[in-house]
Amino acid sequence: MNLIRLLWRGEIPLWKTYWVYGVLGGLVVQGVVLALSYNSLRFINRPGGGLVLLVVNILAIAYSGLMLGSIWRSAGNYMGPRSNAVLARVAVVLGSLTLARAVLAFFYPAAVVTESSLVDEAVAINVQLPHVLNDDLRLDRVTASGMGLTYDYTLVKGQASEFDASEVAKLVNVIGICGGRMKGYLDAGVVLTYRYSGSDGVVVASKTVNRQACLDGGR
């Protein structure tokens, strides 16, 4: 706690605050967040997994805010060349903009959803695939196209001709999707497509979920 107090007061030398706690510490924190993001499928469906992701992201945001404030104050106490203090504070301003976007993306995802962010989402999931959800179902690929995401699943216990398309379509829990972690994407106009194929690669059923489907109560 004493270290945090000294940092926040700007009483630690600027070079150390910026490079050690700001840059190096920030890289470590970002590394942890990225590691969890690229292993999210292992956490999200486990008891307490969502809470772990929530806590880590909140701590990362808090650390970033602490470092930005500490660097700003340390720059104010800096006794060396004025240019160094100015550059440090410029970095704080730019970092604050990045942090503000990260906060919006976390708490209000609909505010910052773009085609680029959807591509990033697909990449983060695809590095974890294929992912076996249960004995009958496997997620093989996520594709981003415009303001849409397509999830390709495989029904591993039979070929396409062995399944009833209407029954397979019921695997898509529209109400759960609308009220779950994808709600922010749907509110931003993202279209989610869930496609199911048999073990032979032939599509059995496909269902689309968008904001209107949520307003219609999943019908």
Residue pairs with C-beta under 8 A, 6 or more apart in sequence:
4 66
6 12
7 17
7 21
7 66
7 67
7 70
7 74
8 66
8 69
8 70
8 73
9 73
10 17
10 70
10 72
10 73
10 74
10 75
10 76
10 77
11 74
11 77
12 21
12 70
12 74
13 74
14 71
14 74
14 75
14 77
14 78
14 80
14 84
14 85
14 88
17 67
17 70
17 71
17 74
18 71
18 74
18 88
18 91
21 67
21 70
22 67
22 70
22 71
25 63
25 67
26 63
26 64
26 67
29 59
29 60
29 63
29 64
30 60
32 56
32 60
33 56
33 57
33 60
36 43
36 52
36 53
36 56
37 124
38 124
38 127
38 128
39 128
40 53
40 124
40 125
40 128
41 125
41 128
41 131
41 139
42 49
42 128
43 49
43 50
43 52
43 53
44 50
44 53
44 181
45 133
50 181
57 106
61 99
61 102
61 103
61 106
64 95
64 99
64 102
65 99
67 95
68 92
68 95
68 96
68 99
71 88
71 89
71 91
71 92
72 88
72 89
72 92
74 88
75 84
75 85
75 86
75 88
75 89
75 92
76 85
78 84
78 85
78 88
101 112
104 111
104 112
105 111
105 112
105 117
108 184
109 184
109 185
109 188
110 184
110 185
110 187
110 188
111 188
113 147
113 184
113 185
113 188
113 189
113 190
115 144
115 146
115 147
118 144
118 147
118 148
118 149
118 185
118 190
119 144
121 142
121 144
121 149
122 142
122 143
122 144
122 149
125 142
126 141
126 142
129 139
129 140
129 141
129 142
130 138
130 139
130 140
130 141
130 154
131 138
131 139
132 138
133 139
133 153
135 156
135 157
136 155
136 156
136 157
137 153
137 154
137 155
137 156
137 171
138 153
138 154
138 156
139 151
139 152
139 153
140 152
140 153
140 154
141 151
141 152
142 149
142 150
142 151
142 152
143 149
143 150
143 152
147 188
147 189
147 190
147 191
148 190
148 191
148 192
148 193
149 185
149 190
149 191
149 192
149 193
150 192
150 193
150 194
150 195
151 192
151 193
151 194
151 195
152 195
152 197
153 171
153 194
153 195
153 196
153 197
154 196
154 197
154 198
154 199
154 201
155 163
155 168
155 196
155 197
155 198
155 199
155 204
156 199
157 199
158 198
158 199
159 198
159 199
159 200
159 202
160 197
160 198
160 200
160 202
160 203
160 204
161 198
161 202
162 198
163 196
163 198
163 204
163 205
165 204
165 205
166 205
168 196
168 204
168 205
169 196
169 205
169 206
169 207
171 194
171 196
172 194
172 207
172 209
174 207
174 209
174 213
174 214
174 218
175 217
175 218
177 186
177 192
177 209
177 214
178 186
178 209
178 213
178 214
178 218
182 190
182 192
183 214
185 192
186 192
186 209
186 210
186 211
186 214
187 211
189 210
189 211
190 210
191 208
191 209
191 210
192 208
192 209
192 210
193 206
193 207
193 208
193 209
194 206
194 207
194 208
194 209
195 203
195 205
195 206
196 203
196 204
196 205
196 206
197 203
197 204
198 204
213 219
